[in-house]
């Protein structure tokens, strides 16, 4: 099901070619093989292969096996690989606009996340083009929740806790809760939990399921703070080396990947949270005090982000609010 729509769309674009791959593109991805982002990327790669009549083969390297997550964007920019995927907000320290999707409680549903993405996309494309990159597609993670080793009633209960951060927003969230932020990539999360380097984190049910965090965590608070996005991007020179026909295939496959990946994310969201409970974790909404604390922190982070992102950030927010 996940590949059918993509393959059908690409097959219509071009008839089969020589049957032999003439060019190979390596595509590093940071997440586990079974993660839905990785599987969406593999379906996209298969769509491109079929759509180009085997003229171009994209080989997906999952789990940070080719480049670690924090190395992928640079590897694509410098031409070490032509294509890659990364968490968009991981680049917020480069440019604040990359963190637009991690503003707490700005967009907490898939519907609002899509509106926010459409508002932000022209700005993101502009910034990436200036960096020598071409945006292909983006897929949201499920809503973010809080993982802990103990019951939490308020943000003050996080005082001094070693908190895994995966971007600038989660590091700032930790600081505002009084926790101690520790930068840890997804591929290193299990080791960090097992060794006590991290004692808590905020992420989706998908991450918890992929990493079997019930072996280390006891509680998941379904805060639904935001829906961060991954994105797939291409080195601009590599993109320009493609024929017009090949670029058309890429765009069609990217369109299908974004639709299919988003739907997969929605289905995966509820299923993975159910799996956390089935494996012994306490899964619950945040209590009133904890929610109020998060909302107060969200107001602070929104103000800080708008100040840092300036005119481009305000353009995103204004466009988003116009869609509401």
Backbone torsions as a table, in degrees:
resi	resn	phi	psi	omega
1	UNK	NA	-41.1	-175.6
2	UNK	-68.2	-24.2	-177.9
3	UNK	-102.4	-18.9	-169.3
4	UNK	-59.2	-48.9	-178.2
5	UNK	-63.4	-40.7	-179.3
6	UNK	-65.5	-47.6	-177.8
7	UNK	-63.6	-42.3	180.0
8	UNK	-62.0	-42.3	-179.1
9	UNK	-64.8	-43.1	-177.7
10	UNK	-72.0	-36.0	-178.6
11	UNK	-64.0	-31.1	178.1
12	UNK	-68.6	-31.3	-175.2
13	UNK	-68.4	-39.6	-175.2
14	UNK	-142.4	143.6	171.5
15	UNK	-76.6	164.6	-179.8
16	UNK	-62.9	142.4	-179.5
17	UNK	-94.3	-131.3	-173.0
18	UNK	-72.9	-20.5	-176.8
19	UNK	88.1	-2.7	178.4
20	UNK	-121.7	132.0	179.1
21	UNK	-67.7	123.2	-179.0
22	UNK	-94.2	-20.6	-178.9
23	UNK	-144.5	142.5	-179.1
24	UNK	-121.3	131.0	173.9
25	UNK	-114.4	125.5	173.8
26	UNK	-85.5	135.6	-176.8
27	UNK	-125.9	98.5	177.9
28	UNK	-74.8	139.8	175.4
29	UNK	-134.9	149.4	-170.6
30	UNK	-91.1	-13.1	-168.7
31	UNK	-105.9	165.3	-172.4
32	UNK	-60.6	157.2	-177.4
33	UNK	-55.3	-41.4	-175.3
34	UNK	-84.7	-6.0	179.6
35	UNK	-63.5	144.5	-175.1
36	UNK	-66.1	-27.8	174.9
37	UNK	-64.4	-44.0	178.5
38	UNK	-63.4	-44.5	-179.4
39	UNK	-66.3	-35.8	174.2
40	UNK	-63.6	-41.2	177.9
41	UNK	-63.1	-38.9	179.1
42	UNK	-69.1	-37.2	176.2
43	UNK	-66.2	-39.7	175.7
44	UNK	-60.3	-44.1	-180.0
45	UNK	-61.7	-41.7	178.9
46	UNK	-66.2	-38.1	176.6
47	UNK	-60.1	-44.0	179.4
48	UNK	-65.3	-41.8	179.9
49	UNK	-59.7	-48.8	-179.1
50	UNK	-67.6	-43.1	-176.9
51	UNK	-64.5	-29.9	178.0
52	UNK	-92.3	9.1	180.0
53	UNK	61.7	38.8	-179.9
54	UNK	69.1	14.6	176.6
55	UNK	-73.1	-26.2	-176.6
56	UNK	-139.6	127.8	178.5
57	UNK	-114.4	126.4	174.5
58	UNK	-103.1	123.1	-179.1
59	UNK	-106.5	116.1	-178.0
60	UNK	-84.2	131.6	176.4
61	UNK	-114.8	105.5	-172.7
62	UNK	-85.9	166.9	169.5
63	UNK	64.5	25.9	-179.4
64	UNK	67.0	24.3	-174.8
65	UNK	-74.8	-28.0	179.1
66	UNK	-95.5	-49.6	171.5
67	UNK	-135.8	142.3	175.1
68	UNK	-65.6	159.6	-176.7
69	UNK	-51.5	-44.6	-177.1
70	UNK	-77.6	0.9	178.0
71	UNK	-106.1	-12.4	-168.7
72	UNK	-66.7	-47.0	-176.3
73	UNK	-61.7	-44.8	179.6
74	UNK	-63.2	-38.0	179.7
75	UNK	-62.7	-38.0	178.3
76	UNK	-73.4	-41.1	-179.9
77	UNK	-60.9	-38.4	-176.9
78	UNK	-89.0	-0.2	176.6
79	UNK	81.4	11.9	176.0
80	UNK	-66.4	-33.3	169.8
81	UNK	-137.5	152.0	-176.6
82	UNK	-84.6	-18.3	-172.2
83	UNK	-148.8	151.3	179.1
84	UNK	-165.8	173.3	176.2
85	UNK	-130.2	145.1	-179.7
86	UNK	-153.7	157.0	171.0
87	UNK	-67.2	122.2	-173.9
88	UNK	-59.7	-45.2	-175.6
89	UNK	-71.6	-8.3	176.0
90	UNK	-64.7	-16.1	-178.0
91	UNK	-102.0	16.3	-177.0
92	UNK	-62.1	-29.2	178.5
93	UNK	-69.7	-23.3	175.1
94	UNK	-74.8	-46.0	-178.5
95	UNK	-152.1	124.0	-175.9
96	UNK	-57.0	-26.5	-177.2
97	UNK	-62.4	-26.1	178.9
98	UNK	-63.7	-17.3	179.9
99	UNK	-97.1	15.8	-176.7
100	UNK	-58.3	-30.7	-174.1
101	UNK	-85.1	-1.1	-176.6
102	UNK	-115.7	26.7	173.2
103	UNK	-84.0	114.5	-174.0
104	UNK	-56.4	129.6	172.7
105	UNK	66.7	14.7	173.8
106	UNK	-76.2	-46.7	177.5
107	UNK	-138.4	109.6	-172.6
108	UNK	-115.0	0.6	177.6
109	UNK	-121.6	163.3	178.0
110	UNK	-63.3	-37.5	179.4
111	UNK	-62.2	-47.1	-180.0
112	UNK	-70.8	-34.6	177.0
113	UNK	-60.2	-40.7	178.9
114	UNK	-65.7	-42.1	177.6
115	UNK	-62.5	-42.7	179.9
116	UNK	-64.5	-39.1	178.2
117	UNK	-63.3	-44.3	179.4
118	UNK	-63.8	-33.9	176.4
119	UNK	-69.9	-35.9	-175.3
120	UNK	-87.1	-25.5	-170.8
121	UNK	-54.0	-47.6	179.6
122	UNK	-59.1	-36.4	178.9
123	UNK	-69.1	-45.0	179.7
124	UNK	-62.2	-42.8	178.9
125	UNK	-61.0	-40.9	179.4
126	UNK	-62.7	-46.6	-179.0
127	UNK	-65.8	-42.3	179.8
128	UNK	-65.2	-39.8	179.1
129	UNK	-60.9	-38.8	176.9
130	UNK	-64.0	-21.6	179.5
131	UNK	-97.5	7.2	178.7
132	UNK	79.5	29.0	-177.1
133	UNK	-128.8	152.3	178.3
134	UNK	-119.9	125.3	178.1
135	UNK	-76.0	134.8	175.4
136	UNK	-105.5	-61.3	179.3
137	UNK	-154.7	166.2	179.6
138	UNK	-141.5	141.3	-179.3
139	UNK	-130.5	132.8	-179.4
140	UNK	-80.2	148.6	165.6
141	UNK	-75.6	160.6	170.2
142	UNK	-62.7	164.2	179.2
143	UNK	-55.0	146.6	-174.5
144	UNK	-85.8	137.1	176.9
145	UNK	-128.2	168.8	-175.0
146	UNK	-100.7	125.0	176.1
147	UNK	-100.8	131.5	179.2
148	UNK	-140.7	167.6	176.6
149	UNK	-99.3	3.5	-177.0
150	UNK	-155.2	163.3	176.0
151	UNK	-63.5	141.3	-179.2
152	UNK	-125.9	126.8	178.7
153	UNK	-107.7	-24.0	-179.4
154	UNK	-153.1	167.3	-179.9
155	UNK	-61.7	-28.8	-179.3
156	UNK	-64.9	-21.4	177.1
157	UNK	-69.1	-11.8	179.6
158	UNK	-92.6	3.7	-178.2
159	UNK	-55.3	122.2	176.0
160	UNK	78.8	-4.0	-179.2
161	UNK	-71.5	136.9	177.4
162	UNK	-76.8	113.8	-167.9
163	UNK	-113.8	120.0	-179.9
164	UNK	-67.3	124.0	176.8
165	UNK	-109.6	139.1	177.5
166	UNK	-117.9	-3.2	174.8
167	UNK	-160.6	-178.3	-178.0
168	UNK	-64.8	-34.8	-178.0
169	UNK	-66.0	-43.4	-179.2
170	UNK	-71.1	-30.8	174.8
171	UNK	-65.9	-42.7	179.1
172	UNK	-67.9	-38.7	176.3
173	UNK	-57.8	-44.4	178.4
174	UNK	-59.5	-46.1	-179.3
175	UNK	-60.0	-43.1	-177.4
176	UNK	-71.2	-21.2	174.1
177	UNK	-86.6	-11.2	-175.5
178	UNK	88.3	7.6	177.8
179	UNK	-83.7	172.8	-179.0
180	UNK	-106.5	106.9	-177.4
181	UNK	-71.9	137.6	176.8
182	UNK	-131.9	118.4	-177.4
183	UNK	-73.7	119.5	-177.0
184	UNK	-141.1	127.7	176.6
185	UNK	-74.7	157.3	-177.5
186	UNK	-57.6	-39.7	-177.6
187	UNK	-66.3	-17.8	-177.7
188	UNK	-105.2	4.3	-172.2
189	UNK	-63.9	-46.9	-176.8
190	UNK	-60.2	-45.4	179.6
191	UNK	-62.1	-39.4	180.0
192	UNK	-65.2	-39.5	178.2
193	UNK	-70.0	-40.1	-177.6
194	UNK	-67.0	-33.1	-176.6
195	UNK	-96.1	-2.8	179.6
196	UNK	82.5	6.9	176.2
197	UNK	-64.3	-32.5	174.8
198	UNK	-127.1	141.2	-178.1
199	UNK	-120.1	-8.7	-179.0
200	UNK	-162.3	160.7	175.7
201	UNK	-166.2	164.1	174.3
202	UNK	-114.9	128.7	-179.2
203	UNK	-167.5	-175.7	-179.4
204	UNK	-85.8	167.8	172.1
205	UNK	-62.0	-28.9	-179.9
206	UNK	-62.4	-44.1	178.4
207	UNK	-63.6	-43.3	179.2
208	UNK	-61.6	-41.1	178.8
209	UNK	-68.2	-47.0	-178.4
210	UNK	-57.5	-37.0	-174.5
211	UNK	-99.9	4.0	179.7
212	UNK	50.5	50.4	-172.3
213	UNK	-72.4	-7.2	174.9
214	UNK	-63.1	-14.5	176.0
215	UNK	-74.4	-13.7	-176.0
216	UNK	-129.3	-27.8	-176.5
217	UNK	-109.3	154.5	180.0
218	UNK	-113.8	-25.8	-173.3
219	UNK	-129.7	142.6	172.0
220	UNK	-128.7	114.5	178.1
221	UNK	-97.0	116.1	-174.1
222	UNK	-80.0	73.6	-174.1
223	UNK	-71.1	-33.7	-176.4
224	UNK	54.7	54.5	-173.4
225	UNK	-74.5	-40.8	178.5
226	UNK	-167.0	171.1	177.1
227	UNK	-121.2	92.6	178.6
228	UNK	-67.4	159.9	-175.9
229	UNK	-122.7	143.4	164.6
230	UNK	-93.8	156.0	177.1
231	UNK	-142.5	149.9	178.3
232	UNK	-109.4	134.1	-172.9
233	UNK	-142.5	158.0	-174.7
234	UNK	-126.0	143.8	171.2
235	UNK	-59.7	131.1	-173.3
236	UNK	-61.3	-39.7	178.7
237	UNK	-64.8	-40.2	177.5
238	UNK	-64.5	-39.4	179.1
239	UNK	-62.3	-44.5	-178.2
240	UNK	-71.5	-17.2	177.6
241	UNK	-78.0	-14.4	178.7
242	UNK	-77.1	153.4	174.5
243	UNK	-74.6	163.2	177.0
244	UNK	-57.0	-39.9	-179.7
245	UNK	-64.3	-43.5	179.3
246	UNK	-65.2	-41.4	177.7
247	UNK	-62.3	-35.6	176.0
248	UNK	-62.5	-40.3	176.6
249	UNK	-63.0	-46.3	179.2
250	UNK	-56.8	-46.3	-178.2
251	UNK	-63.9	-42.9	179.4
252	UNK	-64.1	-43.6	179.6
253	UNK	-67.2	-37.2	178.2
254	UNK	-65.0	-41.3	178.4
255	UNK	-60.3	-46.5	179.5
256	UNK	-66.1	-37.9	-179.6
257	UNK	-64.2	-40.6	-179.9
258	UNK	-65.1	-43.2	178.0
259	UNK	-64.2	-50.1	-176.8
260	UNK	-66.6	-42.3	-179.3
261	UNK	-64.0	-39.0	178.6
262	UNK	-65.8	-42.7	177.3
263	UNK	-63.1	-41.4	178.3
264	UNK	-61.1	-41.5	178.8
265	UNK	-59.8	-42.5	-179.6
266	UNK	-62.9	-46.1	179.5
267	UNK	-65.5	-43.3	-177.1
268	UNK	-65.4	-31.5	-175.6
269	UNK	-57.3	-55.7	-177.5
270	UNK	-71.2	-37.2	-177.3
271	UNK	-65.0	-44.4	-177.1
272	UNK	-68.8	-35.9	176.3
273	UNK	-64.0	-38.7	175.6
274	UNK	-60.5	-38.5	-179.4
275	UNK	-67.6	-33.9	176.3
276	UNK	-60.3	-45.2	179.6
277	UNK	-66.1	-41.3	-179.4
278	UNK	-63.6	-26.1	179.8
279	UNK	-96.5	18.1	167.8
280	UNK	101.6	-2.1	179.9
281	UNK	-80.4	148.8	171.7
282	UNK	-82.9	114.7	-178.5
283	UNK	-110.3	121.3	-174.2
284	UNK	-154.1	153.7	171.2
285	UNK	-67.5	160.3	176.9
286	UNK	-69.4	147.5	174.6
287	UNK	-69.5	171.5	-176.0
288	UNK	-60.0	-42.4	-179.0
289	UNK	-65.9	-43.8	-179.1
290	UNK	-65.7	-42.6	178.5
291	UNK	-62.5	-43.3	179.3
292	UNK	-61.9	-40.1	178.0
293	UNK	-63.6	-43.5	179.2
294	UNK	-64.1	-40.9	179.7
295	UNK	-64.9	-38.8	177.5
296	UNK	-65.3	-41.9	176.4
297	UNK	-63.9	-39.0	178.7
298	UNK	-60.9	-39.8	178.0
299	UNK	-62.5	-42.1	178.4
300	UNK	-63.5	-45.4	-177.8
301	UNK	-67.9	-34.7	177.5
302	UNK	-63.8	-46.1	179.2
303	UNK	-61.0	-43.7	-179.6
304	UNK	-64.0	-41.6	-179.0
305	UNK	-65.2	-43.3	179.9
306	UNK	-63.0	-38.3	177.6
307	UNK	-64.5	-40.0	-177.8
308	UNK	-75.7	-38.9	-174.7
309	UNK	-80.4	-20.9	174.0
310	UNK	64.1	-141.3	-174.1
311	UNK	-62.7	-39.3	-180.0
312	UNK	-65.5	-40.1	177.9
313	UNK	-65.2	-42.4	178.7
314	UNK	-64.4	-34.6	177.1
315	UNK	-61.7	-40.8	178.5
316	UNK	-63.8	-49.1	-177.4
317	UNK	-63.0	-42.6	-179.9
318	UNK	-63.3	-43.1	179.5
319	UNK	-65.2	-37.9	179.1
320	UNK	-66.2	-46.7	-178.3
321	UNK	-64.9	-29.3	178.1
322	UNK	-68.4	-21.7	179.4
323	UNK	-87.3	-15.5	-173.8
324	UNK	-73.0	NA	NA
